[in-house]
Amino acid sequence: MQTLIDEFFNLDIMAKAFPLMMKGLGMTLELCAAVILLGLVGGLFLALANLSPRRWLRLTSIVFTDIFRALPPLVLLIFVYSGLPFAGIEISPFTAVVLSFFLNNSAYYAEVYRAGIQSVAKGQWEAARSTGLTKGQMLRYVVLPQAIRNVLPDLLSNTIEVVKLTSLASTVSFAELLYDANMARSITYNASPLVLAALIYLVLLWPLVRLVSRFQRRLAH
């Protein structure tokens, strides 16, 4: 039992690794902010394109969404980071992660937005149109607020998945939380830094998980 504690829950090693882990956490949060913001904005534009009366725009959005939902995020990340240099395009690990996760997550956010927009009753559209609002104003003031409220748990769930997805950035040597934890493990020959990383993720994401559950219960009632 003591051997297990020393190997996975060594408080001395955790304390020594903690500053490095906090630096990695900062990079993780910076990465999450960029990926989530771009994904939310890109997903909204894709959803609106998907519902456009213009056939070419609708088909382009559908093809984009299907492709990047089907591609595994890790495959896409490795392709962007390791494949683009063969075409003469050199990018940093941070840029590669943001670009690949933006392509992947915007496709998922688009489907959530689309479902939310289509959930708004047709009468709401007609009522907004009868007041003389333009289509843009209808979307901004009437449709999108209701659509986002209807799919808020799904948006939050997807955001949680995005945060967990950022751990894949360690595969391209981006110094985020998991990468720094693995570096500390290789230096100390002890798994305690990895356990500490898992605990940090738990503290970071558990409140969001509870928030999603709360919203789901409210919508159910």
N, C-alpha and C positions, 0 to 999 in steps of 0.2 A: 504493500500500500504506500509506504514511504517513497519507494522508487517511482511509483506513478505520480505522486505529488511533486517530487523533485523534477520530474521530466516535463510535466505539463502545467504545473501550478507553482513554479518557483518564483516567489515574490521578489527575491533579490534581483533575479534576471529581468523580471517584468519592470522593476523600478529603473534599472539601468537602460532598458530599451525604451522606456516611456517617452523621453524627449524626441527620439528618432521617430517614434510612432506618431507623436503629435505633429511633427513636420509632414509625415506622410498623410495624416488626416487632413491637414490644411490643403495639400495638393488634391486629395480626393474631393473635398468640398468645392474647390475651385473648378475641378473637372465636372462635377455634378451640376454646378450652376450653369456652366457653358452648355453642356449637353441638354439639360432639361429645358432651358430657355429656348435654345434653337429648335429643339424637338417640338415644343408646344407651338411655336410660331410656324414652323414648317408644316406641322401636321394640320394646323388650321387652314393654311393655304391649299394644302392637298385635298382636304375635305371639301372645301368650297369648289375647287376645280372638279372634284368627283361628282358634285351635284350641279355642275354648270350645264346650261342648255346647249353649249357648244360641244359637238361630238368629239372633235379632235382634242379638246382640252380634257374632256371627261375620260377618254381612252388613255391619254398620256398619264393622267393621275392614277388610273386603275393599274396600268402596266407598272408604273414606278412603285406603287404600294405593294403589289403582288410580288415583285422581284425582291424588294428589300425586306419584306416580311418572311420570304422563303429562305433567303441567305442566312446561314448561321453567323451571328455577330463576330465570333472569333475568326472565322474564315474571311469575312469582310475586312476585319482589322488587319490581319496578316497580309492580305492582298494590298491594301492601301499602303501599309508601312513598308513592306518588302517588295511589292510588285511595281509601284510607281517609280522607284529609282531606276528601273530598267528602261523607263520611258524618259529618263532625264529629269524627273520631278523629285527633288529631295525635300522631304518635310520632317519636322521634328516629331518625336513621339507624342507630344501633347496635341499637335495639329492632326496627326493620324488618328488618334483616339477620338477627338471631337468630330472629325469628318465622318469616320465610319459609323460612330454611334448616332450621329445626327441623321444619316441616311436610314439607319435601321429604326430608330425611335420615332422619327417623324412619320414613318409609314404606320406604326402602331397607333400613335396619337391620332393620325388621320381617321382611322377606323372608329376610334372612340368618339371623335368630334362628329363624324358622319352619322353615327347612331343617335347621338344627342340631337342633332339638327332635325333628323327625320322623326324624332319622338315628339317634336313640338306639333301640336294639333293644327290641322289645316285652317281651322277657324281663327287661330292667332295670326296667321299670315294674312288672311282676308281682312281681319279687323284692322291690322296695321296698315294694309294697303288702302283701306277706306278712309283713313285719316290723312292721306296724301303723302305719306312717307315714301322716300325713294327706297329702292331695294337695299342699298347700303345702309340706310338709316333703319330699315326694318331688321336687318341682321344685327346691327349694333345695339339697338335699344330694346328690341322685342324678342327676337329669336335666339341669339347667342346667350343672353343671360339665362333663359330658361333651359336651353340645351346643355350648357355647362353645369347647371344645377342638377339636371337629370342624370348626368354621367360623371358627376364629381367623384364618387367612389372608384370608378374605373380609371379616371385620370390619376387619382392618388395611388391606386394599385400599380399602374404602369410606371409612375414615378419611383415607387419603391423598387421595382424591377430594374429601373435605370441605375439607381444608386448601387444595387448589387452588381450590376453589369460592369460598372467601372473597375471592379477588381480584375477584369480581364486585361486592363491596361498594363499590368505587371509583365505580361508576355512580350511587350515591346520595350521593356526596361524603363517604363515611366515610373518615377519614384512616388507612387501613391501608397496608401496604407498597407496593402498586402505585400507590395514589393519590399517596403522597408521592414515589414515583419519577417519576411523570408530572409532578408539580408542579416537581420539580428539573429535569426535561427542558425544561419550558416556560420556566424561568428562565434556564437555561444555553444553550438552543438546541442541545443536544447529547444524543445517545441513550445516553451512557455510564451515567446513572443507571438506565435501564431494563435494561441489561445487568447492572448490579450487583444489581438486584432479582431478576433471573433466577438469578444465582449464589447469592443468599441462599436462594431457594426450593430450589435444587439441594442446597445444604448441609443444609438443614432436612429435605428429604424423601428424599434418597438413602439414608440409613441405614434408613429405614422400608421403602423398596423392597427393599433387600437382606434385611431381616428377613422380609418377606413371602415372598421367594423361598426363604429357608432353611426356613421353616415348610412351604411347599408341598413341598419336597424330602423333608422328614421324614415328612410325611403320605403321600407317594407310596411311601415304603419301609415 
